[in-house]
Amino acid sequence: MEIKELKREKELLTATLSGRMDAITATEFTTRLEDWIDEGLRDFIIDCGQLDYISSAGLRSILIIAKKLKGLEGELKLAGLQESVQTVFAISGFNKIIPIFASLDDAATA
């Protein structure tokens, strides 16, 4: 899995996530986002268009970050999920917890 920062504006960070998010790489996701939160960032848009797979550990990491941000009056938004990843979010009910958008532009204007 790879996480790349695309853009920063005040407290908003837009990043892209690619590859596989599993038990091993989910920890990297949590650590990276917690580092950005420690820097003062509170709102995140994550482009998941290149994320091929997400495990329950990946879902748990996303939930941990979303809850942490909510407590800081921030928000985590996901954009561009591939069909297989979107299905995992729908089956798990996470699509009702985490805001999911078709594109980065949709997430940025919401």
C-alpha positions as YAML, in Angstrom:
chain: A
units: angstrom
residues:
- id: 1
  name: MET
  ca: [0.00, 0.00, 0.00]
- id: 2
  name: GLU
  ca: [1.15, 3.52, -0.73]
- id: 3
  name: ILE
  ca: [-0.14, 6.80, 0.73]
- id: 4
  name: LYS
  ca: [0.79, 9.97, -1.15]
- id: 5
  name: GLU
  ca: [-0.01, 13.51, -0.13]
- id: 6
  name: LEU
  ca: [-1.57, 15.40, -3.03]
- id: 7
  name: LYS
  ca: [-2.47, 18.78, -1.58]
- id: 8
  name: ARG
  ca: [-2.64, 20.73, 1.70]
- id: 9
  name: GLU
  ca: [-4.87, 23.71, 2.37]
- id: 10
  name: LYS
  ca: [-5.07, 25.03, 5.95]
- id: 11
  name: GLU
  ca: [-6.44, 22.07, 7.97]
- id: 12
  name: LEU
  ca: [-7.40, 19.98, 4.88]
- id: 13
  name: LEU
  ca: [-5.16, 17.32, 3.38]
- id: 14
  name: THR
  ca: [-5.94, 15.44, 0.19]
- id: 15
  name: ALA
  ca: [-4.07, 12.17, -0.32]
- id: 16
  name: THR
  ca: [-4.21, 9.09, -2.50]
- id: 17
  name: LEU
  ca: [-4.19, 5.50, -1.30]
- id: 18
  name: SER
  ca: [-3.13, 2.67, -3.61]
- id: 19
  name: GLY
  ca: [-2.49, -1.05, -3.48]
- id: 20
  name: ARG
  ca: [-3.80, -3.34, -0.74]
- id: 21
  name: MET
  ca: [-4.86, -2.29, 2.74]
- id: 22
  name: ASP
  ca: [-4.55, -5.37, 4.93]
- id: 23
  name: ALA
  ca: [-3.45, -6.25, 8.47]
- id: 24
  name: ILE
  ca: [0.13, -5.25, 7.75]
- id: 25
  name: THR
  ca: [-0.44, -2.01, 5.85]
- id: 26
  name: ALA
  ca: [-3.42, -0.79, 7.92]
- id: 27
  name: THR
  ca: [-1.01, 0.09, 10.72]
- id: 28
  name: GLU
  ca: [0.98, 2.25, 8.30]
- id: 29
  name: PHE
  ca: [-2.24, 4.07, 7.32]
- id: 30
  name: THR
  ca: [-3.15, 4.75, 10.95]
- id: 31
  name: THR
  ca: [0.36, 5.94, 11.81]
- id: 32
  name: ARG
  ca: [0.60, 8.25, 8.79]
- id: 33
  name: LEU
  ca: [-2.77, 9.87, 9.42]
- id: 34
  name: GLU
  ca: [-2.09, 10.23, 13.15]
- id: 35
  name: ASP
  ca: [1.17, 12.01, 12.25]
- id: 36
  name: TRP
  ca: [-0.76, 14.42, 10.03]
- id: 37
  name: ILE
  ca: [-3.34, 14.94, 12.79]
- id: 38
  name: ASP
  ca: [-0.48, 15.73, 15.20]
- id: 39
  name: GLU
  ca: [0.64, 18.40, 12.69]
- id: 40
  name: GLY
  ca: [-2.76, 20.08, 13.12]
- id: 41
  name: LEU
  ca: [-4.63, 18.72, 10.11]
- id: 42
  name: ARG
  ca: [-8.28, 17.98, 10.85]
- id: 43
  name: ASP
  ca: [-9.97, 17.26, 7.52]
- id: 44
  name: PHE
  ca: [-8.90, 14.57, 5.08]
- id: 45
  name: ILE
  ca: [-10.04, 13.51, 1.64]
- id: 46
  name: ILE
  ca: [-8.55, 10.18, 0.61]
- id: 47
  name: ASP
  ca: [-8.68, 9.19, -3.06]
- id: 48
  name: CYS
  ca: [-9.17, 5.41, -3.05]
- id: 49
  name: GLY
  ca: [-9.37, 5.00, -6.84]
- id: 50
  name: GLN
  ca: [-6.20, 2.91, -6.84]
- id: 51
  name: LEU
  ca: [-6.99, 0.91, -3.69]
- id: 52
  name: ASP
  ca: [-7.46, -2.67, -4.91]
- id: 53
  name: TYR
  ca: [-8.32, -4.41, -1.65]
- id: 54
  name: ILE
  ca: [-9.31, -3.63, 1.93]
- id: 55
  name: SER
  ca: [-9.45, -6.11, 4.81]
- id: 56
  name: SER
  ca: [-11.29, -5.87, 8.13]
- id: 57
  name: ALA
  ca: [-8.04, -4.49, 9.61]
- id: 58
  name: GLY
  ca: [-8.13, -1.73, 7.00]
- id: 59
  name: LEU
  ca: [-11.75, -0.94, 7.84]
- id: 60
  name: ARG
  ca: [-10.83, -0.80, 11.53]
- id: 61
  name: SER
  ca: [-7.98, 1.66, 10.81]
- id: 62
  name: ILE
  ca: [-10.30, 3.91, 8.84]
- id: 63
  name: LEU
  ca: [-12.85, 3.81, 11.66]
- id: 64
  name: ILE
  ca: [-10.18, 4.65, 14.26]
- id: 65
  name: ILE
  ca: [-9.08, 7.70, 12.27]
- id: 66
  name: ALA
  ca: [-12.66, 8.82, 11.53]
- id: 67
  name: LYS
  ca: [-13.57, 8.65, 15.24]
- id: 68
  name: LYS
  ca: [-10.41, 10.49, 16.25]
- id: 69
  name: LEU
  ca: [-11.14, 13.25, 13.73]
- id: 70
  name: LYS
  ca: [-14.76, 13.54, 14.83]
- id: 71
  name: GLY
  ca: [-13.56, 14.13, 18.40]
- id: 72
  name: LEU
  ca: [-11.36, 16.93, 17.05]
- id: 73
  name: GLU
  ca: [-14.24, 18.38, 15.02]
- id: 74
  name: GLY
  ca: [-12.64, 17.14, 11.80]
- id: 75
  name: GLU
  ca: [-13.73, 14.70, 9.12]
- id: 76
  name: LEU
  ca: [-12.45, 11.86, 6.96]
- id: 77
  name: LYS
  ca: [-13.96, 11.57, 3.46]
- id: 78
  name: LEU
  ca: [-13.23, 8.83, 0.95]
- id: 79
  name: ALA
  ca: [-13.49, 9.27, -2.82]
- id: 80
  name: GLY
  ca: [-13.41, 7.17, -5.98]
- id: 81
  name: LEU
  ca: [-13.71, 3.70, -4.46]
- id: 82
  name: GLN
  ca: [-13.30, 0.80, -6.86]
- id: 83
  name: GLU
  ca: [-16.34, -1.47, -7.09]
- id: 84
  name: SER
  ca: [-14.78, -4.28, -5.04]
- id: 85
  name: VAL
  ca: [-13.75, -1.91, -2.23]
- id: 86
  name: GLN
  ca: [-17.11, -0.13, -2.35]
- id: 87
  name: THR
  ca: [-18.82, -3.51, -1.95]
- id: 88
  name: VAL
  ca: [-16.81, -4.20, 1.23]
- id: 89
  name: PHE
  ca: [-17.89, -0.83, 2.63]
- id: 90
  name: ALA
  ca: [-21.54, -1.54, 1.76]
- id: 91
  name: ILE
  ca: [-21.55, -5.07, 3.22]
- id: 92
  name: SER
  ca: [-19.88, -3.90, 6.43]
- id: 93
  name: GLY
  ca: [-22.17, -0.86, 6.76]
- id: 94
  name: PHE
  ca: [-19.19, 1.49, 6.77]
- id: 95
  name: ASN
  ca: [-20.74, 3.41, 3.88]
- id: 96
  name: LYS
  ca: [-23.24, 4.72, 6.44]
- id: 97
  name: ILE
  ca: [-20.49, 5.80, 8.85]
- id: 98
  name: ILE
  ca: [-17.80, 7.23, 6.55]
- id: 99
  name: PRO
  ca: [-18.74, 9.79, 3.87]
- id: 100
  name: ILE
  ca: [-17.98, 8.28, 0.44]
- id: 101
  name: PHE
  ca: [-17.99, 10.30, -2.78]
- id: 102
  name: ALA
  ca: [-17.66, 9.40, -6.45]
- id: 103
  name: SER
  ca: [-14.73, 11.78, -7.02]
- id: 104
  name: LEU
  ca: [-12.27, 14.10, -5.29]
- id: 105
  name: ASP
  ca: [-14.19, 17.08, -6.67]
- id: 106
  name: ASP
  ca: [-17.46, 15.80, -5.16]
- id: 107
  name: ALA
  ca: [-15.78, 15.29, -1.79]
- id: 108
  name: ALA
  ca: [-14.16, 18.72, -1.86]
- id: 109
  name: THR
  ca: [-17.43, 20.52, -2.56]
- id: 110
  name: ALA
  ca: [-19.51, 18.57, -0.05]
...
